[in-house]
Structure formats: C-alpha cells, structure tokens
Amino acid sequence: MSMSAGSTPDYLVDRRRMRRKLFFWRIAAFALVGLALLGLAFQAVGSRGAGTLVPHIARLKIQGVITGDDQTIKLLGDIEKSPASALILSLESPGGTTVGSERLYDAIRRVAAKKPVVATVGTMAASGAYIAALGADRIVARGNSLVGSIGVLFEFPNFSGLLEKVGVAVETVKSAPLKASPNGFEPTSDAARAALASLVSDSFDWFKGLVKSRRNLSDAELTTVSDGRVFTGRQSLPLKLIDQVGTEDDAVAWLESDKGVAKGLPIRDWRAERSFERLGLFGAAAGLAQNLGWPGLAGLLRQVAAAERAPMLDGLVSIWQGAGAK
C-alpha cells in the first residue's frame, strides 16, 4: 500500500514526537535508577560519609550523661563490622546510669575483640565514663583531665517532711513492707535503707572487680583508688588508672607502633543519625510559633525539646557530682 504525498509530513511529525517521548522516558528511567543508587549509597553510608567505607581510624565521641542508648550501641556495632582499622574512644563525660555504662562497656569490648581500641580523656572520664574507658585496650588522658570517681549511688527525693508541714498525707496499701520503698512520701525505714545499701554494695563490688581485673591492681592499690575521688591525669598514671599522659596524637602513635595500624590513616568521626531535636527543628518551630502569636503551642514545643534533651537517670547511677556537675 503506497503512502500518499499528503500524509508523509504527518507521518514524519508522528515519528519525531515518538522519538522525543522515547528519549524523555529513557532519561527519566536513567534518572530514577541514579536516584535509587544514590539512595542505596546514602543508606549504606548514612551521615558518616563515604570515608568510613575505606580503611581508617574510627573516632567515637562519648559526651554528656551516659545512658547506654541504642544509637550509641548500634554505632559501636557498625564500627565493629566496618573497615576501620582501630577505634579511638573520645571521652568527655561525668558518667551516668550504671546499667547504661555496663552496656557501653560490653559493646566496646566486642569492638576490641576485632580491632584495637584506645580511650582518650578530655576534661573528664569519671565514674560511668571510666567504666567505658576500661573497655579500651589503652587509656590516654591529659595531665589535667579528671579520672576515677569509682563508685555507685542511689538517689531519691523525700518530701515527707514538707508534706507533714502542709498537712498532706499519702496513704499506701502495700503487699509487703519493702514494696515501692523508698517512695518519697514517707520516711525511709531502716529495712528499706538496708535493702538499697545492698544494691549499691553489690554494684560497687562489680565496679571494683572490673577496675581490678582490667587495670591489673592489687587489693591495696584498688583500695587507694576506689573511695569515690577523682584524680588528675598526672595522679592517675602512678595509680595505674591510665596508661599514658598525652593526647590523641599519642594514642594514634601507640596504635601504629604497638598494634600494627598503618601509618597515616585518616581519622573519621562516627556519629549517630540526627534526630529532629538535634537538627534544632523543635526549637526553631517554638520560636516561629511564638512570633506568630501562638504562645501555647510554643510552650508545648519547648517542653518536647527539653524532654528530648534530658536523659532519665533511673536506678543505680555511676556519675561524678562535683561542683558544677549534673
């Protein structure tokens, strides 16, 4: 069947349109594939950057109050399985919950089973933070760093005196005398205080045993360092609480000379994925709500932000509470 001359231009136009559509969909398909690959790459790398996928020295900063949060434990698990040749544990903490510190210590020891770990102390690694430091193969502190505060405590508020003054009493029906004791609304009985003392004593014995075995101390040496005091880095060295007075550079030098880590490897920070609060969105939203004349919403957003920032320290704690410490 022959094509008439009049229909030839229409045919050519249709062919061009079809080619343009085909070209568009090819480009779109390539773009979708590229975006998918980028998404997979970002998922694999996360917020830590591509540098963590090649040999390097990982650095994990432990700052503030230690709670043994899931994000930090997951980071340590990721470092354990990563191409990192070693881990520098950078400590700036007064401690935290005893269970959280124990959980952190266990995760650090799992990393140390695969690659060398060295702890560096900045301002302080006290109490629970020192438990974390004990998980490392070596501890390096500055001369004026604060180290130690080996101990455990249990704190609770007691409002019974205040309630008595204002004429308020909280009635309680309990299945046993020590159920829900202490509760803060009545004087603490001798039996309740003794029960709490046994908890503190048991955890303290565990803490001291950890220090003794990890730092290879005699009973006499352990007694000297386990009265709850903090020590400077210079004092800590002869007490065998640390291995070296120095800096991160000294820690890297030890990894290279004693652990066979290749010289000149870059140090890469490993960080947890940022939450909305860490991005500052709650605070920014509160400010915007206030400017728009919605003080109620602004107050609610500020409360949410504060709740996100404030860790709950329930149970036994291993934390240094010197002047200015919280």
BELHU-V902727 format. One record per helix or strand of 3 or more residues. SS is the DSSP state (~ for helix, > for strand). FROM is the first residue (numbers start at 1). LEN is the number of residues. Records with the same first field share a line. If there is no record, write none. Layout:
SS->FROM-LEN / FROM-LEN
//
This chain:
~->5-44 / 50-4 / 70-12 / 98-15 / 128-7 / 160-7 / 190-26 / 219-7 / 233-6 / 248-11 / 281-11 / 295-15
>->57-10 / 86-12 / 116-11 / 138-4 / 146-3 / 230-3 / 267-3 / 317-3
//
